[in-house]
Amino acid sequence: MKEGIHPEYREVVFLDQQTGSTFISRSSLNTRDTIELDGKTYPLFKCDVTSESHPFYTGAQTRIVETGRVEKFRARFARTSGTVKKA
């Protein structure tokens, strides 16, 4: 591999801002913030959403009731079902 063309690949702490949870992963992200964790200083990346706070993974996602969706469709188009357009 060529020297000097690859980004620095290192351990980075990711902070979920909604829950306050942190995890360490390897990344080449450039950040200005740092955090001390377990006696060692790491670069810090602040995330808006992670699997800890995303509704899909937490089970808080609201499900659309299919019967309600079908009933809305039928009510909307029931009045036009018998009409024929004249040319």
C-alpha positions in Angstrom: 0.0 0.0 0.0 1.2 3.5 -0.7 2.2 5.6 2.3 0.4 8.8 3.2 -2.8 8.3 1.1 -5.0 6.4 3.6 -6.9 8.0 6.4 -6.1 7.1 10.0 -8.1 4.1 11.1 -8.5 4.2 14.9 -10.9 3.5 17.7 -13.6 6.2 18.1 -16.3 6.6 20.8 -19.8 7.1 19.4 -22.2 8.9 21.7 -26.0 8.6 21.2 -27.3 12.0 22.2 -30.9 10.8 22.8 -30.0 8.1 25.3 -26.5 9.1 26.4 -25.1 5.6 25.7 -21.6 5.2 24.2 -19.9 2.5 22.3 -16.4 2.1 20.8 -15.8 1.2 17.2 -13.0 1.5 14.7 -13.4 4.3 12.2 -11.6 6.9 10.1 -13.9 9.8 11.2 -12.2 13.1 11.8 -13.5 14.8 14.9 -12.5 17.7 17.1 -14.1 16.4 20.3 -12.4 13.9 22.6 -13.6 11.9 25.6 -11.8 10.0 28.3 -13.1 6.5 28.8 -11.5 3.8 30.9 -8.5 6.0 31.4 -7.8 6.4 27.7 -8.6 9.4 25.5 -10.6 8.7 22.3 -12.0 10.9 19.5 -15.8 11.5 20.1 -18.5 11.4 17.5 -22.0 12.5 18.5 -24.8 10.6 16.8 -28.4 11.8 16.6 -29.8 8.3 16.2 -28.3 4.8 16.9 -29.8 1.4 17.3 -30.3 2.3 21.0 -32.7 5.1 20.2 -34.2 4.4 16.7 -37.9 3.5 16.9 -37.5 0.5 14.6 -35.0 -1.2 17.0 -36.6 -0.2 20.2 -40.1 -1.4 19.3 -41.7 2.0 19.7 -42.5 2.3 16.0 -46.2 2.8 15.5 -47.8 0.3 13.2 -50.5 1.4 10.7 -53.6 -0.8 11.0 -54.1 -2.3 7.5 -57.9 -2.5 8.0 -58.1 1.2 8.6 -56.1 1.9 5.5 -58.3 -0.4 3.3 -61.5 1.2 4.7 -60.3 4.7 3.9 -59.5 3.6 0.4 -63.0 2.0 -0.1 -64.7 5.0 1.4 -62.8 7.4 -0.9 -63.4 5.5 -4.1 -66.8 4.0 -3.4 -68.6 7.0 -4.8 -66.7 6.8 -8.2 -67.0 3.0 -8.7 -70.2 3.0 -10.8 -69.5 6.0 -13.0 -68.4 5.8 -16.7 -66.7 8.6 -18.4 -68.3 9.8 -21.6 -66.1 10.4 -24.6 
